[in-house]
Amino acid sequence: MWYVVQTVAGREFAVCRLIESLVEDDVLQECFVPRYEVQKQFRGQWRTCTATLFPGYLIVVTDRVDELESQLRRVPAFAWVLSNDGGFVPLERDEVAWIDAFTEKGHRTVGVSEGVIEGDRIIVLKGPLVGREGWIRKINRRKRTAYLEIDMFGRTIQTKIGLGIVRKRT
């Protein structure tokens, strides 16, 4: 089962490394910070960079959440498994499918999409957002970023993902 661990934004990778080193291997199957790729311009050159998809959260995969929770107490950083009404809540199947559809084990990074604007519609031509244009709430063409609104962690959240608009058709 996949569980969400809340931590301090900006410290996700450090906490993930601590969890991997302090939690026993038979308890922890995988610990990762979901990321996304985005194109940024530095000194006139476009480069692919990565950023955290869900700031302040990381994901752990385990079948023994109670043992994981007790071992997280040894981690010298704020790291807490999200719970609801006293019980730990795993990610829903569709939430796991969403992350799994865009990433793979060992490389949990969502790639950059490319699209065009036709009138007032966005059409994604390639990348993970193909066929999922309805998720896009707004775009920032200058930063090559799409802002998505998705149901994740038991609530509706806004997140960013890389989207380059290659042309605008009127």
VOTINU-397879 format. One record per residue (C-alpha): residue number from 1; residue in one letter; chain; x, y, z. Coordinates in steps of 0.25 Angstrom, whole numbers, plus 5000, padded with zeros to 4 digits. Each point is the difference from the previous one (the first is absolute). Example, Ala and Ser with C-alpha at 12.3 -4.5 7.8 and 13.67 -1.06 7.14 Angstrom:
residues 2
<r><nr>1</nr><rest>a</rest><kette>A</kette><east>5049</east><north>4982</north><up>5031</up></r>
<r><nr>2</nr><rest>s</rest><kette>A</kette><east>5006</east><north>5014</north><up>4998</up></r>
end
This chain:
residues 170
<r><nr>1</nr><rest>m</rest><kette>A</kette><east>5000</east><north>5000</north><up>5000</up></r>
<r><nr>2</nr><rest>w</rest><kette>A</kette><east>5004</east><north>5014</north><up>4997</up></r>
<r><nr>3</nr><rest>y</rest><kette>A</kette><east>5000</east><north>5010</north><up>5012</up></r>
<r><nr>4</nr><rest>v</rest><kette>A</kette><east>5003</east><north>5015</north><up>5000</up></r>
<r><nr>5</nr><rest>v</rest><kette>A</kette><east>5010</east><north>5006</north><up>5010</up></r>
<r><nr>6</nr><rest>q</rest><kette>A</kette><east>4999</east><north>5015</north><up>5003</up></r>
<r><nr>7</nr><rest>t</rest><kette>A</kette><east>5013</east><north>5007</north><up>5002</up></r>
<r><nr>8</nr><rest>v</rest><kette>A</kette><east>5006</east><north>5014</north><up>4999</up></r>
<r><nr>9</nr><rest>a</rest><kette>A</kette><east>4999</east><north>5006</north><up>4986</up></r>
<r><nr>10</nr><rest>g</rest><kette>A</kette><east>5014</east><north>5000</north><up>4994</up></r>
<r><nr>11</nr><rest>r</rest><kette>A</kette><east>5005</east><north>4989</north><up>5009</up></r>
<r><nr>12</nr><rest>e</rest><kette>A</kette><east>4993</east><north>4989</north><up>4993</up></r>
<r><nr>13</nr><rest>f</rest><kette>A</kette><east>5013</east><north>4993</north><up>4994</up></r>
<r><nr>14</nr><rest>a</rest><kette>A</kette><east>5008</east><north>5001</north><up>5013</up></r>
<r><nr>15</nr><rest>v</rest><kette>A</kette><east>4988</east><north>4994</north><up>5007</up></r>
<r><nr>16</nr><rest>c</rest><kette>A</kette><east>4999</east><north>4989</north><up>4990</up></r>
<r><nr>17</nr><rest>r</rest><kette>A</kette><east>5014</east><north>4996</north><up>5001</up></r>
<r><nr>18</nr><rest>l</rest><kette>A</kette><east>4999</east><north>5000</north><up>5015</up></r>
<r><nr>19</nr><rest>i</rest><kette>A</kette><east>4988</east><north>4991</north><up>4999</up></r>
<r><nr>20</nr><rest>e</rest><kette>A</kette><east>5007</east><north>4991</north><up>4991</up></r>
<r><nr>21</nr><rest>s</rest><kette>A</kette><east>5012</east><north>4999</north><up>5009</up></r>
<r><nr>22</nr><rest>l</rest><kette>A</kette><east>4993</east><north>4998</north><up>5013</up></r>
<r><nr>23</nr><rest>v</rest><kette>A</kette><east>4988</east><north>4992</north><up>4997</up></r>
<r><nr>24</nr><rest>e</rest><kette>A</kette><east>5002</east><north>4985</north><up>4998</up></r>
<r><nr>25</nr><rest>d</rest><kette>A</kette><east>5000</east><north>4995</north><up>4986</up></r>
<r><nr>26</nr><rest>d</rest><kette>A</kette><east>4989</east><north>4989</north><up>5003</up></r>
<r><nr>27</nr><rest>v</rest><kette>A</kette><east>4991</east><north>5011</north><up>5004</up></r>
<r><nr>28</nr><rest>l</rest><kette>A</kette><east>5003</east><north>5011</north><up>4989</up></r>
<r><nr>29</nr><rest>q</rest><kette>A</kette><east>4998</east><north>4995</north><up>4986</up></r>
<r><nr>30</nr><rest>e</rest><kette>A</kette><east>5002</east><north>5014</north><up>4994</up></r>
<r><nr>31</nr><rest>c</rest><kette>A</kette><east>5001</east><north>5015</north><up>5004</up></r>
<r><nr>32</nr><rest>f</rest><kette>A</kette><east>5000</east><north>5011</north><up>4989</up></r>
<r><nr>33</nr><rest>v</rest><kette>A</kette><east>4997</east><north>5014</north><up>4998</up></r>
<r><nr>34</nr><rest>p</rest><kette>A</kette><east>4991</east><north>5002</north><up>4988</up></r>
<r><nr>35</nr><rest>r</rest><kette>A</kette><east>5006</east><north>5010</north><up>4990</up></r>
<r><nr>36</nr><rest>y</rest><kette>A</kette><east>4997</east><north>5007</north><up>4987</up></r>
<r><nr>37</nr><rest>e</rest><kette>A</kette><east>5009</east><north>5005</north><up>4988</up></r>
<r><nr>38</nr><rest>v</rest><kette>A</kette><east>4999</east><north>5014</north><up>4995</up></r>
<r><nr>39</nr><rest>q</rest><kette>A</kette><east>5007</east><north>5008</north><up>4990</up></r>
<r><nr>40</nr><rest>k</rest><kette>A</kette><east>5008</east><north>5012</north><up>5005</up></r>
<r><nr>41</nr><rest>q</rest><kette>A</kette><east>5008</east><north>5010</north><up>4993</up></r>
<r><nr>42</nr><rest>f</rest><kette>A</kette><east>5014</east><north>5003</north><up>5005</up></r>
<r><nr>43</nr><rest>r</rest><kette>A</kette><east>5009</east><north>5010</north><up>4993</up></r>
<r><nr>44</nr><rest>g</rest><kette>A</kette><east>4991</east><north>4998</north><up>4987</up></r>
<r><nr>45</nr><rest>q</rest><kette>A</kette><east>5001</east><north>4985</north><up>5000</up></r>
<r><nr>46</nr><rest>w</rest><kette>A</kette><east>4988</east><north>4991</north><up>5004</up></r>
<r><nr>47</nr><rest>r</rest><kette>A</kette><east>5003</east><north>4990</north><up>5010</up></r>
<r><nr>48</nr><rest>t</rest><kette>A</kette><east>4992</east><north>4989</north><up>5006</up></r>
<r><nr>49</nr><rest>c</rest><kette>A</kette><east>4999</east><north>5001</north><up>5015</up></r>
<r><nr>50</nr><rest>t</rest><kette>A</kette><east>4992</east><north>4993</north><up>5011</up></r>
<r><nr>51</nr><rest>a</rest><kette>A</kette><east>4991</east><north>5005</north><up>5011</up></r>
<r><nr>52</nr><rest>t</rest><kette>A</kette><east>4992</east><north>4993</north><up>5011</up></r>
<r><nr>53</nr><rest>l</rest><kette>A</kette><east>4986</east><north>4996</north><up>4996</up></r>
<r><nr>54</nr><rest>f</rest><kette>A</kette><east>4994</east><north>5001</north><up>5014</up></r>
<r><nr>55</nr><rest>p</rest><kette>A</kette><east>5008</east><north>5009</north><up>5009</up></r>
<r><nr>56</nr><rest>g</rest><kette>A</kette><east>5000</east><north>4995</north><up>5014</up></r>
<r><nr>57</nr><rest>y</rest><kette>A</kette><east>4997</east><north>4986</north><up>4997</up></r>
<r><nr>58</nr><rest>l</rest><kette>A</kette><east>5007</east><north>4987</north><up>4996</up></r>
<r><nr>59</nr><rest>i</rest><kette>A</kette><east>4994</east><north>4986</north><up>4998</up></r>
<r><nr>60</nr><rest>v</rest><kette>A</kette><east>5004</east><north>4987</north><up>5006</up></r>
<r><nr>61</nr><rest>v</rest><kette>A</kette><east>4996</east><north>4986</north><up>4996</up></r>
<r><nr>62</nr><rest>t</rest><kette>A</kette><east>4998</east><north>4990</north><up>5011</up></r>
<r><nr>63</nr><rest>d</rest><kette>A</kette><east>4991</east><north>4989</north><up>5004</up></r>
<r><nr>64</nr><rest>r</rest><kette>A</kette><east>5004</east><north>5002</north><up>5015</up></r>
<r><nr>65</nr><rest>v</rest><kette>A</kette><east>4995</east><north>5014</north><up>5003</up></r>
<r><nr>66</nr><rest>d</rest><kette>A</kette><east>5000</east><north>4999</north><up>5015</up></r>
<r><nr>67</nr><rest>e</rest><kette>A</kette><east>5014</east><north>4995</north><up>5000</up></r>
<r><nr>68</nr><rest>l</rest><kette>A</kette><east>5004</east><north>5011</north><up>4991</up></r>
<r><nr>69</nr><rest>e</rest><kette>A</kette><east>4993</east><north>5011</north><up>5008</up></r>
<r><nr>70</nr><rest>s</rest><kette>A</kette><east>5008</east><north>4995</north><up>5013</up></r>
<r><nr>71</nr><rest>q</rest><kette>A</kette><east>5013</east><north>5000</north><up>4992</up></r>
<r><nr>72</nr><rest>l</rest><kette>A</kette><east>4997</east><north>5014</north><up>4995</up></r>
<r><nr>73</nr><rest>r</rest><kette>A</kette><east>5002</east><north>5005</north><up>5014</up></r>
<r><nr>74</nr><rest>r</rest><kette>A</kette><east>5015</east><north>4997</north><up>4999</up></r>
<r><nr>75</nr><rest>v</rest><kette>A</kette><east>5001</east><north>5010</north><up>4988</up></r>
<r><nr>76</nr><rest>p</rest><kette>A</kette><east>5006</east><north>5013</north><up>5005</up></r>
<r><nr>77</nr><rest>a</rest><kette>A</kette><east>4990</east><north>5008</north><up>4992</up></r>
<r><nr>78</nr><rest>f</rest><kette>A</kette><east>4986</east><north>5003</north><up>4999</up></r>
<r><nr>79</nr><rest>a</rest><kette>A</kette><east>4994</east><north>4988</north><up>4993</up></r>
<r><nr>80</nr><rest>w</rest><kette>A</kette><east>4985</east><north>4996</north><up>5002</up></r>
<r><nr>81</nr><rest>v</rest><kette>A</kette><east>4991</east><north>4990</north><up>4993</up></r>
<r><nr>82</nr><rest>l</rest><kette>A</kette><east>4987</east><north>5007</north><up>4997</up></r>
<r><nr>83</nr><rest>s</rest><kette>A</kette><east>4989</east><north>4994</north><up>5007</up></r>
<r><nr>84</nr><rest>n</rest><kette>A</kette><east>4985</east><north>5002</north><up>5002</up></r>
<r><nr>85</nr><rest>d</rest><kette>A</kette><east>4992</east><north>4997</north><up>5012</up></r>
<r><nr>86</nr><rest>g</rest><kette>A</kette><east>5011</east><north>4992</north><up>5007</up></r>
<r><nr>87</nr><rest>g</rest><kette>A</kette><east>5003</east><north>4991</north><up>4988</up></r>
<r><nr>88</nr><rest>f</rest><kette>A</kette><east>5011</east><north>5001</north><up>4989</up></r>
<r><nr>89</nr><rest>v</rest><kette>A</kette><east>4993</east><north>5003</north><up>4987</up></r>
<r><nr>90</nr><rest>p</rest><kette>A</kette><east>5007</east><north>4994</north><up>4987</up></r>
<r><nr>91</nr><rest>l</rest><kette>A</kette><east>4999</east><north>5007</north><up>4987</up></r>
<r><nr>92</nr><rest>e</rest><kette>A</kette><east>4988</east><north>4996</north><up>4992</up></r>
<r><nr>93</nr><rest>r</rest><kette>A</kette><east>5002</east><north>4991</north><up>4988</up></r>
<r><nr>94</nr><rest>d</rest><kette>A</kette><east>4997</east><north>5011</north><up>4990</up></r>
<r><nr>95</nr><rest>e</rest><kette>A</kette><east>5011</east><north>5009</north><up>5007</up></r>
<r><nr>96</nr><rest>v</rest><kette>A</kette><east>5010</east><north>4989</north><up>4999</up></r>
<r><nr>97</nr><rest>a</rest><kette>A</kette><east>4996</east><north>4998</north><up>4986</up></r>
<r><nr>98</nr><rest>w</rest><kette>A</kette><east>5002</east><north>5015</north><up>4997</up></r>
<r><nr>99</nr><rest>i</rest><kette>A</kette><east>5014</east><north>4999</north><up>5005</up></r>
<r><nr>100</nr><rest>d</rest><kette>A</kette><east>5003</east><north>4987</north><up>4994</up></r>
<r><nr>101</nr><rest>a</rest><kette>A</kette><east>4995</east><north>5004</north><up>4986</up></r>
<r><nr>102</nr><rest>f</rest><kette>A</kette><east>5010</east><north>5012</north><up>5000</up></r>
<r><nr>103</nr><rest>t</rest><kette>A</kette><east>5012</east><north>4994</north><up>5007</up></r>
<r><nr>104</nr><rest>e</rest><kette>A</kette><east>5007</east><north>4987</north><up>5002</up></r>
<r><nr>105</nr><rest>k</rest><kette>A</kette><east>5007</east><north>4993</north><up>5012</up></r>
<r><nr>106</nr><rest>g</rest><kette>A</kette><east>5014</east><north>5006</north><up>5002</up></r>
<r><nr>107</nr><rest>h</rest><kette>A</kette><east>4996</east><north>5013</north><up>4991</up></r>
<r><nr>108</nr><rest>r</rest><kette>A</kette><east>4988</east><north>5006</north><up>5006</up></r>
<r><nr>109</nr><rest>t</rest><kette>A</kette><east>5001</east><north>5013</north><up>4991</up></r>
<r><nr>110</nr><rest>v</rest><kette>A</kette><east>4988</east><north>5004</north><up>4991</up></r>
<r><nr>111</nr><rest>g</rest><kette>A</kette><east>5005</east><north>5005</north><up>4987</up></r>
<r><nr>112</nr><rest>v</rest><kette>A</kette><east>4998</east><north>5012</north><up>4992</up></r>
<r><nr>113</nr><rest>s</rest><kette>A</kette><east>4988</east><north>5001</north><up>4991</up></r>
<r><nr>114</nr><rest>e</rest><kette>A</kette><east>4999</east><north>5008</north><up>4987</up></r>
<r><nr>115</nr><rest>g</rest><kette>A</kette><east>4987</east><north>5007</north><up>4995</up></r>
<r><nr>116</nr><rest>v</rest><kette>A</kette><east>4994</east><north>5011</north><up>4991</up></r>
<r><nr>117</nr><rest>i</rest><kette>A</kette><east>4989</east><north>5010</north><up>5003</up></r>
<r><nr>118</nr><rest>e</rest><kette>A</kette><east>4988</east><north>5000</north><up>4990</up></r>
<r><nr>119</nr><rest>g</rest><kette>A</kette><east>4991</east><north>5012</north><up>5004</up></r>
<r><nr>120</nr><rest>d</rest><kette>A</kette><east>4997</east><north>4998</north><up>5014</up></r>
<r><nr>121</nr><rest>r</rest><kette>A</kette><east>5003</east><north>4985</north><up>5001</up></r>
<r><nr>122</nr><rest>i</rest><kette>A</kette><east>5013</east><north>4993</north><up>5004</up></r>
<r><nr>123</nr><rest>i</rest><kette>A</kette><east>5004</east><north>4988</north><up>4991</up></r>
<r><nr>124</nr><rest>v</rest><kette>A</kette><east>5011</east><north>4991</north><up>5006</up></r>
<r><nr>125</nr><rest>l</rest><kette>A</kette><east>5008</east><north>4993</north><up>4989</up></r>
<r><nr>126</nr><rest>k</rest><kette>A</kette><east>5010</east><north>4992</north><up>5007</up></r>
<r><nr>127</nr><rest>g</rest><kette>A</kette><east>5004</east><north>4997</north><up>5014</up></r>
<r><nr>128</nr><rest>p</rest><kette>A</kette><east>4992</east><north>4995</north><up>5013</up></r>
<r><nr>129</nr><rest>l</rest><kette>A</kette><east>4989</east><north>5010</north><up>4998</up></r>
<r><nr>130</nr><rest>v</rest><kette>A</kette><east>4995</east><north>4995</north><up>4987</up></r>
<r><nr>131</nr><rest>g</rest><kette>A</kette><east>4985</east><north>4998</north><up>5001</up></r>
<r><nr>132</nr><rest>r</rest><kette>A</kette><east>5000</east><north>5006</north><up>5014</up></r>
<r><nr>133</nr><rest>e</rest><kette>A</kette><east>4998</east><north>5015</north><up>4996</up></r>
<r><nr>134</nr><rest>g</rest><kette>A</kette><east>4988</east><north>5000</north><up>5009</up></r>
<r><nr>135</nr><rest>w</rest><kette>A</kette><east>5009</east><north>5000</north><up>5012</up></r>
<r><nr>136</nr><rest>i</rest><kette>A</kette><east>5007</east><north>5013</north><up>4996</up></r>
<r><nr>137</nr><rest>r</rest><kette>A</kette><east>4994</east><north>5012</north><up>5007</up></r>
<r><nr>138</nr><rest>k</rest><kette>A</kette><east>5010</east><north>5010</north><up>4995</up></r>
<r><nr>139</nr><rest>i</rest><kette>A</kette><east>5014</east><north>5001</north><up>4993</up></r>
<r><nr>140</nr><rest>n</rest><kette>A</kette><east>5011</east><north>5009</north><up>5001</up></r>
<r><nr>141</nr><rest>r</rest><kette>A</kette><east>5007</east><north>5001</north><up>4986</up></r>
<r><nr>142</nr><rest>r</rest><kette>A</kette><east>5012</east><north>5008</north><up>5004</up></r>
<r><nr>143</nr><rest>k</rest><kette>A</kette><east>5003</east><north>4989</north><up>5011</up></r>
<r><nr>144</nr><rest>r</rest><kette>A</kette><east>4996</east><north>4989</north><up>4992</up></r>
<r><nr>145</nr><rest>t</rest><kette>A</kette><east>4991</east><north>4995</north><up>5011</up></r>
<r><nr>146</nr><rest>a</rest><kette>A</kette><east>4986</east><north>4994</north><up>5001</up></r>
<r><nr>147</nr><rest>y</rest><kette>A</kette><east>4992</east><north>5001</north><up>5013</up></r>
<r><nr>148</nr><rest>l</rest><kette>A</kette><east>4992</east><north>4988</north><up>5003</up></r>
<r><nr>149</nr><rest>e</rest><kette>A</kette><east>4988</east><north>4998</north><up>5010</up></r>
<r><nr>150</nr><rest>i</rest><kette>A</kette><east>5000</east><north>4985</north><up>5004</up></r>
<r><nr>151</nr><rest>d</rest><kette>A</kette><east>4994</east><north>4992</north><up>5011</up></r>
<r><nr>152</nr><rest>m</rest><kette>A</kette><east>5012</east><north>4995</north><up>5008</up></r>
<r><nr>153</nr><rest>f</rest><kette>A</kette><east>5002</east><north>4996</north><up>5015</up></r>
<r><nr>154</nr><rest>g</rest><kette>A</kette><east>4985</east><north>5001</north><up>5003</up></r>
<r><nr>155</nr><rest>r</rest><kette>A</kette><east>4998</east><north>5014</north><up>4995</up></r>
<r><nr>156</nr><rest>t</rest><kette>A</kette><east>5001</east><north>5009</north><up>4987</up></r>
<r><nr>157</nr><rest>i</rest><kette>A</kette><east>5014</east><north>5006</north><up>4999</up></r>
<r><nr>158</nr><rest>q</rest><kette>A</kette><east>5006</east><north>5009</north><up>4989</up></r>
<r><nr>159</nr><rest>t</rest><kette>A</kette><east>5014</east><north>4995</north><up>4995</up></r>
<r><nr>160</nr><rest>k</rest><kette>A</kette><east>5009</east><north>5004</north><up>4988</up></r>
<r><nr>161</nr><rest>i</rest><kette>A</kette><east>5005</east><north>4992</north><up>4989</up></r>
<r><nr>162</nr><rest>g</rest><kette>A</kette><east>5009</east><north>5003</north><up>4988</up></r>
<r><nr>163</nr><rest>l</rest><kette>A</kette><east>4992</east><north>5004</north><up>4987</up></r>
<r><nr>164</nr><rest>g</rest><kette>A</kette><east>5007</east><north>5007</north><up>4988</up></r>
<r><nr>165</nr><rest>i</rest><kette>A</kette><east>4990</east><north>5007</north><up>4991</up></r>
<r><nr>166</nr><rest>v</rest><kette>A</kette><east>5007</east><north>4999</north><up>4986</up></r>
<r><nr>167</nr><rest>r</rest><kette>A</kette><east>4991</east><north>5009</north><up>4993</up></r>
<r><nr>168</nr><rest>k</rest><kette>A</kette><east>4986</east><north>5008</north><up>5000</up></r>
<r><nr>169</nr><rest>r</rest><kette>A</kette><east>4990</east><north>4998</north><up>4990</up></r>
<r><nr>170</nr><rest>t</rest><kette>A</kette><east>4989</east><north>5010</north><up>4999</up></r>
end
